[in-house]
Amino acid sequence: MFINCKFLLSVVLLFSLVLPVFSFEPSGGVLMLDGNDDYAILPLEEHGYIFPRNTDEFTVEVWFYPKAETEPEPGTSNIILSQQVRLGLLPNNNKNCRRLPLGEKGEMCASGIAYLEGGGAHGVKSMDVPIKKDQWNYLAVIFKDSTLYVAYNDQIYRTQRDDRLNVIGGELRFPEWFKHFCVGGFGKKELVQHIPYFHGDIDAIRFSDIARYDLPAEPGPSPFDPPQRFSSDKHTLALWDFNDKADADRFEDTSGNGYTLIGMNGAITSGALAVNPANTSIATTWGQIKLESRDIPFSD
């Protein structure tokens, strides 16, 4: 019996050495946001909503690197992106991230929210999940068959099905400033005390009109293998990879559908600087290339 225990211990140690560790590195440029007042916007009056009315399945996904030294204060939240689907960061709420506790030092709470409707009803489906500070994280909201899934790094959580809400919200019942597609924050200054700007880097964002990936059949958490890169196909509605030239403040939609994001108040891409020189932090690089706010007229 003693020999068997030693053998099993050896096998466990061996697998811990050979199994891949979850990691990610950007392949090109990133959108760099300093958390002060910069953000990117796709104005509603020019582009409308990204998802057409009656879309009954979809995927919204992002690779991002949070850099704020602390999580949002109680009563506030950051947005990574927001329109019909909203991804963001929440206060840690006494180390509990709803059904999924924050189990390790260095974790913080992220949220995935979808604004839905069906049969005259309007509502919200959401899920809070733990992600890591000071590293790249994958986060996605996936919707299919009246069921919301939130994928986060190497896990995916299936919520309970709700047949009352079966399509994306075709018209958001919110003030006009909330209807624009925004990345990193909103342009409305009065909101900063409740929705402070996101501080960090974003490698890529993709919108799809299908539910991508193998989805779990039962509610609760399941293992998940996130894609290392986003590519464009016939189901891609928008894809921003931020591989624009360094210091760009217009971020091309590589899906070919023309959703060019506008960088505001100094939001720019890093270009080749996303591949960081040895012993140089991206934060330091950002400090070197941060530009003065562009004089881009925009009013709501």
N, C-alpha and C positions, 0 to 999 in steps of 0.2 A: 504493500500500500504506500509506503514511504517513497519507493521508486516511482510509482505512478504519479504521485503528487509532484515530484521533482520534474517528471516528464511534462506534465500539464503546465507547470510554471514556465518551463523552457519554451513550450509552444506559444504561450501567451506573450512572453517577451519577444519571441521571434516575430510574431504578427505585429506587435507594436512597432517594430523596426521597419517592416516592409510595407505596411499599409500606408497609403498616401495621407498626408496631413492636408486639411483644407487650406488652400492658399490661392491668391490671385495677384497678378501683376498686369497693369495696363499695357496695351500694345502700342499706344501712340499718345496723342494729346489727351488732356483732361480739362474739364471746366473747373476753374478754381474760384471759390467763393470765400471771402474773408469774414463773413458773418456780421459785417458792419451795416452795409446798406445795399450791397450788390445782389442782383438777381437777373433772371432771363425771362422773357415774356413772348407769348404768341397771342397777339391781340384778338379778341373774340370777333370784333367787327370785320376783321380781314379774313379770318380763317374758320370761324364758327367753332363747333365742338369737334374734337378729333374723332370720337365714335359717333357714327350716324344713329339716329333714332331707331329703336327696336333691335339694336345689337344684343343678341342673347348669349354670346360667349366671347371672351376676350382675355388678353394677357397684357399687363403693364409691368415692366421689369426694369431694374436699374442696378448698376454697380456703383457704390459710393464709399467714401472714406470720411467718417466724421472726425473732426479735429478739435471741437470744443473741449476745453479742459473739464467741464462739468456738464451733466445732463441739464435739460431745460428746468427752470424753476417751477415749483408747484403753480398750477393755474395757467401755464404757458405751454406752447408746443412749437417745434420747428416744422417747416414743410421742406421736403426734398423736391416734391412736385405736387401740383394740385390742379385739378379741374373736375371731370366726372369721376376720376379716381384720385385719391390723395394718399401719398406716402410721406411719413414724417417721423420725428422723434418726440418722445413724451418724457415727462418726469418719471423717475424710477418707482414712484409710488410705494415707498417703504419696502423696496427690494422685491416687489411682486409685480409681474408683468401679466396681469389678468390670470389666465389659467396656466401660464408657463412661468414659473418663478425664475428670477435672476439668480443663478446658482454660483456664479464665479465673479471674482473681482475683475473689473474691467468690462463688465457687461452693461448695456443700457437698453432702454425699451424703445422699440420702433412700432409703428402702427401702419396697417394697410386698411384703407377705407374705400368702399364703392358706393356711389349714389345711384340707387336703383328705383325701378317703378314696375308696375304691372297691374292691369285691370282697374285703373284709376287710383291705385294706391301709390304712395311715394315713401321711400324709407332708406335707411342706411344699414349696410352690413360692414362689420369691421372685426379686426383681430389685432391684438397686441402681442408682439413676439420679442425675444431677447436677441440683440446683436452685439458685436464687439466694438469697443473703443479702439482707436488708433490702429485700425487695419481695414482692408477692403472688405466690404460686405455686399452680399447679394440680397435683394428684396423684391418680391413680386406679388401682385394681386392677380389671381386667376379666377375666372367665373365661367361656370358651365352647368346646365341643368338646374338652374335656380340655387346653385351651391357656390359659396365663396371659399377659395383656398388662398392661404398666404404662405409663400415659400420664403425661407430666410436661411441663407447659407446652405448648410447640408441637411436642413429639415423642411418639411412642408406640413401645414396644419389644415385639415378639412373641418369646416364648420357644419352645423346642421342645415339641411335643405329647408328652404322657405319658398313654397310655390306661389306665395302672394307677390313676390318680387322676382321677376324673371327676365328683365331686360335692363340695360343701362339707362340712367336718367337722360332723357332726350332734351330737357330744358331744366336747368338748375333753378331752384326757387330761392335764389340768393341775390344780394346786391350785385350790381354790374361788375365791380372790382373783383368779385369772387369767381366770375365766370371765365375770365381770361385763363389760358394755360400758363402757369408760372412755375419756374424752377428756382428754388432757394429762398423764396419769400414773395411778399406782395409789395406793390408800389405805394400802398396807402400807409403813410407814416403813422397815422393814429393807431395802427394795429401792432406796432412794434412791441408794446408792453405785453401783449397777449400772444403774438406770433412773431418772435424774434427771428432774425435771418439765420439761415443754415450756414454753419462754418465747416467747410470741408471741400473735398474734390469729388467730381462725378465723372466717371469714365464713359458711360454709355447709358442711353435710355431707349427702350423699344416698346412700341404699341402694336398689338396684333389683334386681328378680328377672329382669332380662334383661341381655344384653350390649349396652350402648348404643354408638352411633357406628359408623362404617365401620372395620372392623378389617383390618389388613394381611394379605395372603395368605402372605407369606414371613417367616421369622424375621429378627430384627434390627430396627434403628430405621427409622422412617418419619415423615413430617410428620404433624402432628395439629393440629386446630383446636378448642381447648377451649371449652366453653360458658361464656358470661359470667354466666349465671344458671341456677340449678336450679329447675325447676318440678315440681309433683306430677302424676302421672297414674296409670293403673291398675296400672302396674308399679312404682310407688314404695312401698317398704316403710316407709321412714322418711326424713324431711327436716327438718333443723334449720337455719333461716336466721338464728337469733339476732336477729330483729327484735322481740324482746320489749321491754318498757319498760326504760328505763335502770335499771341497778342490779338487774335481775331475777336471781334465783338459781334459777329454775325455767325451763327452756328448752323451749318447746312444740314438739311434732312436728307440722308443718303438713301432713303426709300424711293426718292424721285417724286414724292407727292407735294413738295413745295412748302413744307412747314418750317421755314427758316426762323429760328429763335433769335431774338434781339437781346444782346447783353446790355444791361443797364447799370449805371453808376460804377463802371469799372469792371464788370464781370467779363473775363476774357479766358481764352484757352492758353494752355502752357506750351503747345507744340511739342517739340522733341524733348523739352525739359521734363516731361512726365517720366521718362527713363532717367532716374535721378543719379547724379554723380555720386561716387563713394563719399561717405561722411558728410553729405549735404542734404539737409532735410528739405522736403517740398515746401514746408512753411517758410524756410529761409529763402528758397528760390522765389516764392511768391512775393516776399518782401522786396526782392530785387527788381521784379518786373511789374509790380502793381502800377497801373496807369491812373491818371486823373480821370474823374468821372467824364464820360462822353456827354456832350450836349445834345442828347437825343430827345426831341420833343415828344412827349407822350402825356396825354391827359385822359381822365376817365369821366 
